[in-house]
Amino acid sequence: MKVSNINGVKIYHCTSGKALPQWLSKVNSLTSLKYNESYRRRIELIQEFHFPTSASTLKVSPDGEYICACGTYKPQMKVFELSQLTIKFERHMDAQGISVAFLDDDFKKLALLRDDRYIEFHAQMGLHHKLRVPKFGRELLYLRSKCDLLVACASPQIPQLNLFRGEFLSPIETALKGVNSIAENSVHGLIAAAGEDGAIECFDPRISKRVAYVRVADSLSRLNARYAKEVKEGGGISSIGFGSALTMGLGTDSGHVLLYDLRAPSPLRCYNHRYGTPIKRILFEPAPVRASTAPEERLISADAKAIKIWRGEAGHGKLMTSIEPPASLNDFVVYPGSGMIMAACEDFRMHAWYVPELGPAPKWCHYLDSLTEELEESTSTSVYDDYKFITRNQLETWGVSELIGSEALRPYMHGFFIDAKLYEKIEHIADPYAYDRYYQKKLREKVDSTREARIQLESKLPKVNRNFARALLQKRKKHLAGEMEGKDENESRLIDQRFGSLFTDKDFQIDETHEAEEDMEGVGELEADSDDDLRGDTYVKGVNQDMEDEEEETDDGFGEEDDYGEYDGISHAKMLDTPSGYSTRHLLEQTLKEENGNSLASMSLEDRLKRKTDRKKSAALVTTRDQLRFRRPVVVARKSAAGRASSKSRGEGGRQQGGRRGRGGRRGRGRGRRR
């Protein structure tokens, strides 16, 4: 049993236990669940309170001792005896039943409306008789005062069948295109019919003539013009019901519920379910009488999505609570004088909820009042816990497609159900290292959690996609320099909150070695804000020293006026494995520009800062000096005679002035030592 609390009203779901697949045989289900503790401790309100596929309608007998329900597939009817908390009998039909009418106080006389224009009459011994109506029926109404059975059908006429005489009477003529629902006031016997064209008609059963006609949208325009427009566009009236002698409720195809006083031309209140689906059923339930409060009547309405309970006049017509069934709802009933609500849904199980604020527990399940104190905590259960869903593609990937058609797989939707233990065995064989990866992941998470207690330096950049985050910050600094001044740039401001997982979830890590990332050289134009940039200063010094040593060992080198861009080796150089995505071509361009540039003495302060920033940018691109030397493309340099002469003169000057710093000085000292 599951407990929920909505608007301060506790709702106990009495049929939220474990669900079993219908294709599982009874013998196997009893054997497998024999030692299942959770299944043995379940609360089964009524035994076999379900159908093979779904339930279409249900109704409580006038004496409150029986429940009659219809479902499919195969089309059948079940009668439950509440005093014994079990099924009384079940009978199969040729077509699905859509409406039930009790002709007596108990189950001994029943009328069932089928969806193939037939009405079946059942007695205690079984099927008594069946007959066909002129049009497709939608709802049955039995008038005890006249012993007449009315059929709301898809026509302007309402057929009347007199059960005392056993013949059809003259039908009731209406001005409606079709009748969706029909109801009788139990106090004065007024009959109301809801039509497809958004109107209702009221009849006097004694003369079978119309006494009132109301266009719902026009009457609602006086109360709420917006709702009136929605009702008019939505279509017709889907359901109707009476409360006290002067209260009537309507449900529309647009999902609105209107509360009328028979003495007023316009509705008193208009409620909106906000789902836009037709209202299935409207019921009125008197609130429990207490010494401090006067009795009031509560309106209960339901569509395919939810059952909503509205307070009476004392509560100003506000929403009391709502119940959302696990499947699409077809019909519901409230056990008279209690807080028990039962519903027929598009699920094999018929569901039941107990709402203590709506009323006490029924006498046939009085133990619910003593169990409510033990059911405060909510328990969540999953459907088909012992089975896994698997697709055909997954079976082919694992190489077990031969299981298709065997008893190990049960077809369901676009895949199959497979036993959970068998699923784990196949998964372990197909992927034997899955557990090892899971173990390593949990171990890393545990180690990371222990590191959080240590003193750490706060970083402005996230751990995931640091380079991309740095690029976003750099771009923001350029375009919003004035707005970003004096503010902290953290990952929460990098991107919209809807895409926040980009910097927190490792599954969204950008693969910077992918070919698509090689074209994004501009992303690397960033400031040195991380440890990679600090290491870059050391790398660039090694790069400069390496280039000087290579010039020293070779007679030919790069000239100051060489056009290195025309060589295929440079133009087709591959990307270095660097976080920012610079190529070798870009690195050489930056290095040669620095060598051919002006001296620091002739630079202004702004140029010096810019030069320093550019050097840091290029430094972050080099991983190691050996890697650069190995992956650097070989360039056949074409140096002019003047360039070689200048290089030779610089070398001689370096030998004469061994203590001088510079390129020639280093070259001279090196040759002197080798001599």
C-alpha positions in Angstrom: 0.0 0.0 0.0 1.3 3.4 -1.0 0.6 6.7 0.9 0.5 10.1 -0.8 -0.3 13.5 0.6 -1.8 16.1 -1.8 -3.0 19.4 -0.4 -2.7 18.0 3.1 -5.1 15.1 2.3 -3.7 11.6 2.7 -4.6 9.1 0.1 -3.9 5.4 0.5 -3.5 3.4 -2.7 -4.8 0.0 -1.7 -3.9 -1.8 -4.9 -0.3 -0.6 -5.4 1.3 -4.0 -4.7 3.6 -5.9 -7.0 2.2 -6.6 -10.4 2.8 -9.9 -12.3 2.8 -10.4 -16.0 -0.4 -11.9 -17.3 1.5 -14.4 -19.5 3.0 -15.9 -16.4 1.1 -19.1 -15.6 -0.5 -19.5 -12.2 1.6 -22.5 -11.2 4.9 -20.7 -12.0 3.7 -17.5 -10.3 2.8 -19.3 -7.1 6.0 -21.2 -7.0 8.2 -18.2 -7.7 6.4 -16.0 -5.2 6.2 -18.6 -2.5 9.2 -17.2 -0.7 8.8 -13.6 -1.8 8.4 -11.7 1.4 7.2 -8.5 -0.2 4.5 -10.3 -2.1 3.4 -12.3 1.0 3.1 -9.1 3.0 0.9 -7.4 0.4 -2.7 -6.2 1.0 -5.1 -7.6 -1.4 -8.4 -5.7 -1.0 -10.6 -8.0 -3.1 -9.4 -11.3 -4.6 -9.1 -11.5 -8.4 -10.1 -7.8 -8.6 -8.7 -7.6 -12.2 -9.2 -8.5 -15.8 -6.8 -10.1 -18.4 -6.2 -6.8 -20.2 -8.3 -3.8 -19.0 -11.6 -2.8 -17.3 -14.2 -0.7 -19.0 -16.8 0.0 -16.4 -17.9 -0.9 -12.8 -20.9 -0.2 -10.6 -22.0 -0.9 -7.0 -25.3 -2.5 -6.3 -28.0 -0.5 -4.5 -27.7 -2.6 -1.3 -23.9 -2.1 -1.3 -23.1 -5.8 -1.1 -21.9 -6.4 -4.7 -19.8 -4.8 -7.4 -20.4 -5.6 -11.1 -17.5 -4.9 -13.5 -16.9 -5.4 -17.3 -13.6 -5.9 -18.9 -11.6 -7.5 -21.8 -10.0 -9.5 -23.3 -11.8 -11.8 -23.6 -15.0 -9.8 -23.0 -16.4 -10.8 -19.7 -18.4 -9.7 -16.7 -17.4 -10.2 -13.1 -19.5 -9.9 -9.9 -17.7 -9.5 -6.6 -19.2 -10.2 -3.2 -17.9 -7.6 -0.8 -18.8 -9.4 2.4 -16.5 -12.3 1.4 -13.9 -10.1 -0.3 -13.8 -12.3 -3.4 -15.4 -12.9 -6.7 -19.0 -14.3 -6.9 -19.0 -15.4 -10.5 -17.8 -14.4 -13.9 -19.5 -14.7 -17.3 -18.2 -14.3 -20.8 -19.9 -12.2 -23.5 -19.7 -11.9 -27.3 -18.7 -8.2 -27.1 -17.3 -5.8 -24.6 -19.7 -4.2 -22.1 -19.8 -0.5 -21.8 -22.5 0.2 -19.2 -24.2 -1.7 -16.4 -27.6 -1.2 -14.7 -28.9 -3.0 -11.6 -32.6 -3.9 -12.0 -32.8 -5.1 -8.4 -31.1 -4.4 -5.1 -28.6 -7.2 -5.7 -26.9 -9.1 -8.5 -29.9 -11.3 -9.4 -31.2 -8.9 -12.1 -28.7 -7.1 -14.4 -28.8 -5.3 -17.7 -25.6 -4.9 -19.7 -25.1 -2.7 -22.7 -22.6 -4.0 -25.2 -20.7 -2.0 -27.9 -22.4 -4.0 -30.7 -25.9 -2.5 -30.1 -27.1 -5.4 -27.9 -28.5 -5.4 -24.4 -28.1 -8.5 -22.3 -30.4 -9.3 -19.4 -28.8 -11.6 -16.7 -30.5 -13.5 -14.0 -29.1 -15.4 -11.1 -28.8 -18.6 -13.2 -27.1 -16.8 -16.1 -28.0 -15.0 -19.4 -31.8 -14.6 -19.6 -32.3 -12.7 -22.8 -30.7 -10.2 -25.2 -32.1 -7.8 -27.7 -30.8 -5.2 -30.2 -31.4 -1.5 -30.0 -31.8 0.7 -33.2 -28.6 2.8 -32.6 -25.2 2.3 -30.9 -25.8 2.8 -27.2 -23.6 4.8 -24.8 -25.2 4.5 -21.3 -28.1 2.8 -19.5 -30.5 4.3 -17.0 -33.1 2.3 -15.1 -36.2 4.2 -13.9 -37.6 2.3 -10.9 -40.7 4.4 -10.7 -41.9 3.3 -14.2 -39.9 0.1 -14.7 -38.4 1.6 -17.8 -34.9 1.2 -19.2 -33.6 4.2 -21.1 -30.7 4.0 -23.6 -28.6 7.0 -24.4 -27.4 6.4 -28.0 -26.0 8.2 -31.0 -29.3 9.6 -32.2 -31.7 12.4 -31.2 -34.1 9.8 -29.8 -33.8 8.1 -26.5 -35.3 4.5 -26.7 -37.6 3.4 -23.9 -37.9 -0.3 -23.0 -40.7 -1.2 -20.5 -39.6 -4.3 -18.6 -43.0 -4.9 -17.1 -44.7 -5.2 -20.5 -41.6 -6.4 -22.3 -41.8 -4.0 -25.3 -40.3 -0.8 -26.6 -42.3 2.4 -25.9 -42.3 5.6 -28.0 -38.8 7.1 -27.8 -38.2 10.4 -26.1 -37.6 13.1 -28.8 -34.8 15.5 -28.2 -33.3 18.5 -30.1 -29.8 17.1 -29.6 -27.6 15.5 -32.4 -26.7 12.7 -30.1 -27.0 11.8 -26.4 -23.7 11.1 -24.6 -25.0 10.7 -21.1 -28.3 10.5 -19.2 -29.1 10.8 -15.4 -32.0 10.9 -13.0 -32.5 13.0 -9.9 -33.3 10.6 -7.1 -35.4 13.1 -5.2 -38.0 14.4 -7.7 -37.2 12.1 -10.7 -36.2 14.8 -13.3 -34.3 13.3 -16.2 -31.4 15.2 -17.9 -29.7 14.3 -21.2 -26.3 15.7 -22.3 -25.8 16.2 -26.0 -23.0 16.2 -28.5 -23.8 19.8 -29.6 -23.0 21.3 -26.2 -26.6 21.5 -24.9 -28.6 19.7 -22.2 -32.3 18.9 -22.0 -34.5 18.1 -19.0 -37.6 15.9 -19.2 -40.5 15.1 -17.0 -40.7 11.3 -16.9 -44.4 11.3 -16.3 -45.2 12.9 -19.6 -41.9 12.2 -21.5 -41.7 15.9 -22.7 -39.0 18.5 -22.5 -39.3 21.0 -19.7 -35.9 22.8 -20.1 -33.2 23.4 -22.7 -29.8 25.1 -22.0 -26.9 26.0 -24.2 -24.0 25.4 -21.9 -21.5 27.8 -23.6 -24.0 30.6 -23.6 -24.9 30.2 -20.0 -21.3 30.0 -19.0 -20.4 33.3 -20.8 -22.0 35.2 -17.9 -19.6 33.6 -15.4 -16.4 33.3 -17.4 -16.1 34.3 -21.0 -12.7 32.5 -21.5 -14.0 29.2 -20.3 -17.2 29.6 -22.4 -15.0 30.0 -25.5 -13.0 26.8 -24.6 -16.3 24.9 -24.0 -17.7 26.0 -27.2 -14.6 25.0 -29.2 -14.3 21.7 -27.3 -17.5 20.2 -28.5 -20.3 18.6 -26.5 -21.2 17.5 -23.0 -19.6 14.2 -22.1 -21.2 13.4 -18.7 -24.0 14.6 -16.4 -25.0 13.9 -12.8 -27.3 15.0 -10.0 -26.5 15.7 -6.4 -29.2 17.0 -4.1 -32.7 18.0 -5.2 -31.4 21.3 -6.7 -27.8 20.5 -7.7 -26.6 19.3 -11.1 -23.1 18.8 -12.5 -21.9 18.7 -16.1 -18.7 17.5 -17.7 -17.5 18.8 -21.1 -15.3 17.4 -23.8 -12.8 20.2 -23.2 -12.2 19.1 -19.6 -14.4 21.6 -17.7 -16.8 20.8 -14.9 -19.9 23.1 -14.3 -22.0 23.2 -11.2 -25.6 24.3 -11.7 -28.4 25.2 -9.4 -31.7 24.1 -11.2 -33.2 27.5 -10.2 -30.5 29.6 -11.9 -29.9 30.0 -15.7 -26.1 30.2 -15.4 -23.7 27.9 -13.5 -22.6 28.6 -10.0 -19.0 27.5 -10.5 -16.8 26.2 -13.3 -13.8 24.0 -12.6 -11.0 23.2 -15.1 -9.1 19.8 -15.1 -6.5 21.4 -17.4 -5.9 18.2 -19.3 -8.1 19.0 -22.3 -9.7 15.5 -22.2 -13.4 14.7 -21.9 -14.8 14.2 -18.4 -15.7 10.5 -17.9 -17.9 10.7 -14.8 -19.4 13.1 -12.3 -20.6 12.0 -8.8 -21.7 13.8 -5.7 -20.8 12.5 -2.3 -22.0 13.9 1.0 -19.3 14.8 3.4 -19.2 13.0 6.8 -21.4 14.8 9.4 -19.4 16.2 12.3 -20.6 18.0 15.4 -18.6 21.2 14.6 -19.5 21.5 10.9 -22.7 21.3 8.9 -22.9 18.6 6.2 -21.9 19.6 2.8 -21.9 18.0 -0.6 -18.6 17.4 -2.5 -18.2 17.1 -6.2 -16.0 14.3 -7.7 -15.1 14.4 -11.3 -12.7 12.3 -13.4 -11.1 12.4 -16.8 -8.6 10.0 -18.3 -5.7 11.5 -16.4 -7.0 12.2 -12.8 -9.8 12.0 -10.3 -10.4 15.4 -8.6 -12.4 16.1 -5.5 -13.8 19.6 -5.0 -15.0 21.0 -1.8 -18.5 22.3 -1.3 -19.8 25.7 -0.5 -18.2 25.7 2.9 -14.8 25.3 1.2 -15.6 27.9 -1.5 -15.5 25.2 -4.1 -11.7 24.8 -4.0 -9.8 21.7 -4.9 -9.6 19.3 -2.0 -7.3 16.7 -3.6 -6.6 14.8 -6.7 -5.8 11.1 -7.5 -3.7 10.2 -10.6 -4.2 6.5 -11.6 -1.3 4.6 -13.1 -3.2 4.1 -16.3 -5.8 5.8 -18.4 -9.1 5.9 -16.5 -12.4 4.6 -18.0 -14.8 4.8 -15.1 -15.0 5.1 -11.3 -17.4 4.7 -8.4 -17.4 5.9 -4.8 -18.7 3.3 -2.3 -21.7 5.0 -0.7 -21.1 6.6 2.7 -17.3 6.0 2.7 -14.0 7.3 1.5 -13.3 4.3 -0.8 -12.9 5.1 -4.5 -12.6 2.3 -7.1 -11.7 2.8 -10.7 -11.6 0.9 -14.0 -8.5 1.7 -16.0 -6.6 0.7 -19.1 -4.8 -1.7 -16.8 -5.4 -5.3 -16.0 -5.9 -4.4 -12.4 -8.8 -2.3 -11.1 -7.5 0.2 -8.6 -8.9 1.3 -5.2 -8.0 4.4 -3.1 -9.0 5.1 0.5 -9.4 8.8 1.4 -10.1 9.2 5.2 -11.1 12.8 4.9 -13.8 11.9 2.3 -15.4 9.4 4.7 -14.7 6.3 6.9 -13.6 2.9 5.6 -16.4 0.6 4.3 -17.8 -2.0 6.7 -16.4 -4.8 4.6 -12.9 -3.5 4.9 -13.0 -1.8 8.3 -9.5 -2.9 9.1 -8.2 0.0 6.9 -8.8 2.4 9.7 -6.4 0.5 12.0 -3.8 0.2 9.2 -3.5 3.9 8.3 -1.2 4.7 11.2 1.3 2.1 10.0 1.2 3.3 6.4 2.6 6.8 6.8 5.8 6.1 4.8 5.5 5.8 1.1 6.9 2.7 -0.7 7.7 2.8 -4.4 7.4 -0.5 -6.3 8.2 -1.1 -9.9 6.2 -3.2 -12.4 7.6 -6.6 -13.3 10.5 -6.5 -10.8 11.7 -10.1 -11.8 11.8 -9.3 -15.5 13.8 -7.1 -17.8 12.8 -5.5 -21.0 15.2 -6.1 -24.0 15.0 -5.1 -27.6 15.7 -7.1 -30.7 18.9 -5.1 -31.6 20.3 -5.8 -28.1 19.7 -9.5 -28.6 21.5 -9.4 -31.9 24.4 -7.5 -30.4 24.8 -10.1 -27.7 24.5 -12.9 -30.1 21.4 -14.6 -28.5 18.9 -13.9 -31.2 18.1 -17.6 -31.3 16.1 -17.1 -28.1 13.4 -15.3 -30.1 10.4 -17.6 -30.2 11.4 -19.7 -27.2 9.9 -19.6 -23.7 12.7 -17.5 -22.4 11.4 -14.4 -24.2 7.9 -13.0 -24.1 7.0 -10.5 -26.9 5.9 -7.1 -25.6 5.6 -3.9 -27.7 8.9 -3.4 -29.6 10.9 -5.9 -27.6 10.7 -8.8 -25.2 10.5 -9.6 -21.5 13.3 -11.8 -20.2 13.9 -13.2 -16.7 16.2 -10.9 -14.7 18.6 -13.7 -13.7 19.0 -14.9 -17.3 19.5 -11.3 -18.3 22.4 -10.9 -15.9 24.0 -14.1 -17.0 23.9 -13.1 -20.7 25.1 -9.6 -19.9 28.1 -11.0 -17.9 29.1 -13.3 -20.8 28.7 -10.6 -23.5 30.5 -8.0 -21.5 32.7 -9.7 -18.8 34.5 -6.4 -17.9 31.3 -4.5 -17.1 31.6 -5.2 -13.4 35.3 -4.2 -13.4 34.4 -0.8 -14.9 31.6 -0.4 -12.4 34.0 -1.2 -9.6 36.6 1.3 -10.8 34.0 4.0 -11.2 32.7 3.5 -7.7 36.3 3.5 -6.4 37.1 6.8 -8.1 33.9 8.3 -6.7 34.8 7.2 -3.2 38.4 8.5 -3.6 37.1 11.8 -4.9 34.7 12.1 -2.0 37.5 11.7 0.5 39.5 14.4 -1.3 36.8 16.9 -0.8 37.7 17.1 2.8 41.2 18.4 2.0 42.1 22.0 1.6 41.9 22.8 -2.1 42.5 25.9 -4.1 39.3 27.3 -5.6 39.3 27.2 -9.4 37.2 29.4 -11.6 37.0 26.7 -14.3 35.1 23.4 -14.0 36.7 20.0 -14.1 34.8 18.9 -17.2 35.5 20.7 -20.5 38.0 23.1 -19.0 39.2 24.4 -22.3 35.7 25.0 -23.7 34.9 26.8 -20.5 38.0 28.9 -20.8 37.1 29.8 -24.3 33.6 30.9 -23.3 35.1 33.1 -20.5 37.6 34.7 -22.9 34.8 35.4 -25.4 32.7 37.0 -22.7 35.6 39.1 -21.5 36.0 40.5 -25.0 32.3 41.3 -25.7 31.2 42.1 -22.1 34.3 43.7 -20.6 32.3 46.4 -18.8 29.7 44.1 -17.4 32.1 41.4 -16.2 34.3 43.8 -14.3 34.4 43.0 -10.6 32.4 39.7 -11.0 33.4 36.1 -10.6 33.3 34.0 -13.6 32.2 30.5 -12.6 30.8 27.6 -14.5 27.2 28.5 -13.4 27.5 31.6 -15.6 29.1 30.0 -18.6 26.0 28.5 -20.1 22.3 28.3 -19.6 21.2 26.2 -16.6 19.4 23.8 -19.0 22.8 22.8 -20.3 24.6 22.8 -17.0 25.5 19.2 -17.3 28.0 20.1 -20.0 30.5 21.1 -17.2 29.5 18.6 -14.5 28.8 15.3 -16.2 31.7 13.4 -17.7 29.5 11.8 -20.3 29.5 15.2 -22.0 33.3 15.5 -22.2 34.4 16.9 -25.6 36.8 14.7 -27.6 39.5 17.2 -28.6 41.3 14.6 -30.6 38.4 14.1 -33.0 38.8 15.4 -36.6 35.9 17.9 -36.1 37.9 19.6 -33.4 41.0 20.1 -35.5 39.4 23.0 -37.4 38.7 24.9 -34.2 42.1 26.6 -33.8 40.5 29.8 -32.7 39.3 28.2 -29.5 42.8 28.2 -28.2 43.2 32.0 -28.1 42.8 32.2 -24.4 44.5 33.6 -21.3 46.8 31.6 -19.0 44.3 30.7 -16.3 45.2 27.1 -15.5 48.2 24.9 -14.6 48.7 24.0 -18.3 49.5 27.7 -19.0 52.1 27.8 -16.2 53.8 24.7 -17.6 53.7 26.4 -21.0 56.4 28.9 -20.0 58.9 26.2 -19.4 58.0 24.5 -22.7 58.5 27.5 -24.8 62.0 28.0 -23.4 62.9 24.5 -24.4 61.5 25.1 -27.8 63.7 28.1 -28.4 66.8 26.3 -27.2 66.0 23.3 -29.4 65.6 25.5 -32.5 69.0 27.2 -31.8 70.8 23.9 -31.4 69.4 22.7 -34.7 70.7 25.8 -36.4 74.1 25.2 -34.9 74.3 21.6 -36.1 73.2 22.4 -39.7 74.7 24.7 -42.2 71.3 25.7 -43.5 68.5 27.1 -41.4 65.6 29.4 -41.4 66.3 32.8 -42.9 64.7 35.9 -41.8 63.0 36.4 -45.1 62.0 32.7 -45.8 58.5 32.1 -47.0 57.8 28.9 -45.0 54.1 28.9 -45.8 54.6 27.4 -49.3 56.1 24.1 -48.1 53.9 21.1 -48.2 55.4 19.8 -45.0 54.1 22.7 -43.0 50.8 23.1 -44.8 50.0 19.4 -44.2 51.4 19.3 -40.6 49.1 17.3 -38.2 47.7 18.7 -35.0 49.7 18.3 -31.8 48.0 16.6 -29.0 47.3 19.9 -27.2 44.2 20.9 -25.2 43.7 24.1 -27.1 43.9 22.7 -30.6 46.8 24.7 -32.2 48.7 23.2 -35.1 52.4 23.0 -35.7 52.0 25.6 -38.5 50.5 28.1 -36.0 53.4 27.4 -33.6 56.1 28.1 -36.2 54.3 31.2 -37.3 54.3 32.6 -33.7 57.9 31.6 -33.1 59.3 33.2 -36.3 57.3 36.3 -35.8 58.9 36.8 -32.4 62.4 36.3 -33.8 61.8 38.7 -36.7 60.1 41.3 -34.5 61.4 44.4 -32.9 63.6 44.3 -29.8 62.1 44.8 -26.4 63.8 48.1 -26.1 61.9 49.5 -29.0 58.5 48.2 -27.8 56.0 50.1 -25.8 54.5 48.8 -22.6 51.3 47.8 -24.4 53.2 45.8 -27.0 55.3 44.1 -24.3 52.2 42.9 -22.5 50.7 41.7 -25.8 53.9 39.9 -26.7 54.0 38.2 -23.3 50.4 37.1 -23.7 51.0 35.7 -27.2 54.0 33.7 -25.9 51.9 32.2 -23.2 49.2 31.2 -25.7 51.7 29.4 -27.9 53.4 27.8 -24.9 50.3 26.0 -23.9 50.2 24.2 -27.2 53.4 22.2 -26.8 53.3 19.0 -24.7 57.0 18.1 -24.5 60.1 19.2 -26.3 60.9 15.7 -27.5 57.4 15.4 -28.9 57.8 18.7 -30.8 61.2 17.6 -32.2 59.7 14.2 -33.3 56.6 15.5 -34.9 58.0 18.7 -36.4 57.9 18.5 -40.2 61.3 18.5 -41.9 61.6 21.7 -44.0 64.2 22.1 -46.7 65.2 25.7 -46.1 66.4 27.9 -48.9 68.6 30.5 -47.4 70.3 33.2 -49.4 74.0 33.8 -49.5 73.6 37.0 -47.6 71.7 35.2 -44.9 74.4 32.5 -44.6 77.1 35.2 -44.4 75.2 37.0 -41.6 74.8 33.7 -39.7 78.6 33.0 -40.1 79.5 36.5 -38.9 77.3 36.1 -35.9 79.0 32.8 -35.1 82.4 34.4 -35.2 81.3 37.2 -33.1 80.0 34.8 -30.6 83.4 33.0 -30.3 85.2 36.3 -29.8 82.7 37.5 -27.2 82.0 34.3 -25.2 80.3 36.1 -22.4 77.7 37.9 -24.5 74.1 36.6 -24.5 72.4 35.9 -27.8 72.1 33.4 -30.5 75.6 33.9 -31.9 77.2 33.8 -28.4 75.7 30.5 -27.5 76.8 29.1 -30.9 80.4 30.3 -30.4 80.7 28.9 -26.9 79.4 25.5 -28.0 82.0 25.2 -30.8 84.8 26.3 -28.5 84.0 23.6 -26.0 83.8 20.9 -28.7 87.3 22.0 -30.0 
